[in-house]
Amino acid sequence: MKCGFVIPYRNRLNNLKISLPIIKSRLDKLDIEYEIAIVNQDDSKPFNRGLMLNIGVDILFNKVDYIIIHDVDYFCLDENCYKYSITGNLI
C-alpha cells in the first residue's frame, strides 16, 4: 500500500526543513512506499489551510491508497503511527 502525505504551509520553510527529513527517515525505516505533496500558499491573503489540503489531496488522489494530512510543524514521536493495518484501520 502506498501512503500519501499532504503538508500545507506558508512562511514555515525552517519548520519544513526540520520535519521533512524526520518524516522521511521514519517512513524509510518502516519500509513504507509514500509520496509527499508539499503545498505552499504564496500570496498575501489569509492562510487557507482547507484549500491547500484540497489541492494536496487532488494531487495525490489517484497515486496513493491512503492519505495522511500532516502539519509542517508537527511530526509523530512514535514512528509506528504511520503504519496502516490490513483491516483498513490506522494503528
C-alpha positions in Angstrom: 0.0 0.0 0.0 1.2 3.5 -0.8 0.8 6.3 1.6 0.3 10.0 0.6 1.2 12.9 2.8 -0.3 16.4 2.3 1.7 19.1 4.0 0.3 22.6 3.7 2.3 25.6 4.8 3.1 29.2 4.4 6.1 31.1 5.8 7.3 28.0 7.6 10.3 26.9 5.5 12.5 26.4 8.5 9.9 24.1 10.1 9.7 22.1 6.8 13.4 21.7 6.6 13.4 20.2 10.1 10.3 18.0 9.9 10.5 16.6 6.4 13.8 14.7 6.9 12.3 13.2 10.2 9.2 12.1 8.4 11.1 10.6 5.5 13.5 8.8 7.8 10.7 7.2 9.8 8.9 6.1 6.7 12.1 4.7 5.2 12.7 2.7 8.4 9.2 1.2 8.2 9.7 0.4 4.5 6.5 2.3 3.6 6.0 3.4 0.0 5.0 7.0 0.1 4.6 10.2 -1.8 4.6 13.7 -0.3 2.7 16.7 -1.6 4.0 19.9 -0.1 1.5 22.7 -0.8 2.7 26.3 -0.3 0.4 29.3 -0.3 2.4 32.1 -1.6 0.2 35.2 -1.5 -0.8 38.0 0.9 -4.3 36.6 1.6 -5.1 34.9 4.9 -3.8 31.4 5.0 -6.4 29.0 3.6 -5.4 25.6 5.0 -8.5 23.9 3.7 -7.8 25.0 0.1 -4.1 23.8 0.5 -5.4 20.4 1.8 -7.8 20.1 -1.1 -5.1 20.9 -3.6 -2.7 18.3 -2.0 -5.4 15.6 -1.9 -6.2 16.3 -5.6 -2.5 15.9 -6.5 -2.2 12.6 -4.7 -5.7 11.1 -5.1 -5.1 8.6 -7.9 -1.5 7.9 -6.9 -1.9 6.5 -3.3 -4.0 4.1 -1.3 -4.5 6.4 1.7 -3.7 10.0 2.6 -2.4 11.5 5.8 -2.9 15.2 6.4 0.2 16.5 8.1 1.2 19.9 9.6 4.6 21.3 8.8 5.4 22.0 12.5 4.3 18.6 13.9 5.5 15.0 13.5 4.8 11.8 15.3 7.1 10.9 18.1 6.4 7.2 17.5 7.3 6.0 14.0 4.6 3.3 14.2 1.9 6.0 13.8 2.5 6.0 10.1 1.6 2.3 9.7 -1.6 1.1 8.1 -3.2 -2.3 9.0 -4.7 -4.8 6.6 -8.1 -4.2 8.0 -8.0 -0.6 6.9 -7.6 0.9 10.4 -4.7 3.2 11.3 -2.6 1.6 14.0 
